[in-house]
Amino acid sequence: MIDCIKNKTFFFFRNFTGAFSDGAILFPLLATLSSVSNFSGTLLLLSSAVLYIGSGLFFKVPMSVQPLKAIAIAALSIGASQIEVRVSGCILGCFCIFLTVFKTNELAKKIPQSLIHCIQVALGVILITQGLQFAKTITWLHYGFFTQEFSNELLIFFISVTLVFLTQILKFPFLGLCASLGMLWTMFWSDPTFHTLNNTKATNSLPRIDVILLLVLPQIALTLANSVIGTKDVVNRYYGKIKHRVEIKNLLYSIGFGNIISALIGGLPFCHGSGGVTAHYRGGANHFISNLIMGVFLLLLAFIYFKNGQWLLNYPLPFTATLLIATGIFHLNLARPTWETKHGKIKLILATCVAVFTKNMLLVLGISILAEIFFYFFTKRHTNVKQD
């Protein structure tokens, strides 16, 4: 009897910690979508809750639900309006449904892994720089002989690196729990200087075609390779190939129909992701009850926001800065396999430079494709010369 209680307690604890382990990217990007693109905080939380619960019940494994990172980060950088983000999510959803008529595995194999890593590195760089930018705006923090802005950046960066280090070494989801604590804290903290600033840059006017392309095209490459093929692979690796429904077409249908519906109601533009599934697994989740735990938590937050009549999803600014930087560092680490290849370092450094100086994901994608073409023909020519 005692052993049974212990086993059930341990089962619940590990799935509880695993439920929040991917919150480090979910909560800050929810807040930035709300503050920058004027999404309703209640609808973002409510749609996230429904997606988490629905994904767990349908796929039967701990399944991540993440904001469309390429779209969210591009929107953050250029100040895309709510309508532009929603149209972009809808286009992506239609594209995913369209892909179901093709052999998606074959299509994904045609996308070089190094190209995906270049996009991930660019995302990581933009996340880090945006986190440092947020850190500068914290008005109450200052120490040492440095300027206030530089003091903020140093301290927040140090905290971010420490959290990443502890998460990696101790295999405990410190980032996810930190993110969840930030969501709870925002309910009771009244000082607006402590929260994400309401810096909406665009109105809900007619969507701009160039902005739509900037949001959608990099996301398509990431979604196909990471959110579909990558997610299926890591689920099979962690949870086996039986007793779940994580198949290519099911993932495409989930992302496709989910984003179309979400775009219509102003909810979360989302995807699944191999990194998110890995985060849940390493956090301890081994049953889809973790999705239900996260979903109920998000439902509770949505109810509190609705009851309080809050529109913007305010989030503690130090938490936002810290988690964006930490997530950016993890994204940089995803590109290690390409960094170790012969020409990989050049490709990644090029993508990093473009991201640093332009913060334009579409330009990163274009330059990275050109780099892939160049090195493909360079390697082919070099091989032919050797054979001659």
Secondary structure, 3 states (H helix, E strand, C coil): CHHHHHHHHHHHHHHHHHHCCCHHHHHHHHHHHHHHHCCCHHHHHHHHHHHHHHHHHHHCCCCCCEECHHHHHHHHHHCCCHHHHHHHHHHHHHHHHHHCCCCHHHHHHCCCHHHHHHHHHHHHHHHHHHHHHHHHCCCCCCCCCCCHHHHHHHHHHHHHHHHHHHHHHHCCCHHHHHHHHHHHHCCCCCCHHHECCCCCCCCCCCCCHHHHHHHHHHHHHHHHHHHHHHHHHHHHHHHCCCCCCCCHHHHHHHHHHHHHHHHHHCCCCEECCHHHHHHHHHCCCCCCHHHHHHHHHHHHHHHHHHHHCCCCCCCEHHHHHHHHHHHHHHHHHHCHHHHCCCCHHHHHHHHHHHHHHHCCHHHHHHHHHHHHHHHHHHHHHHHHHHHC
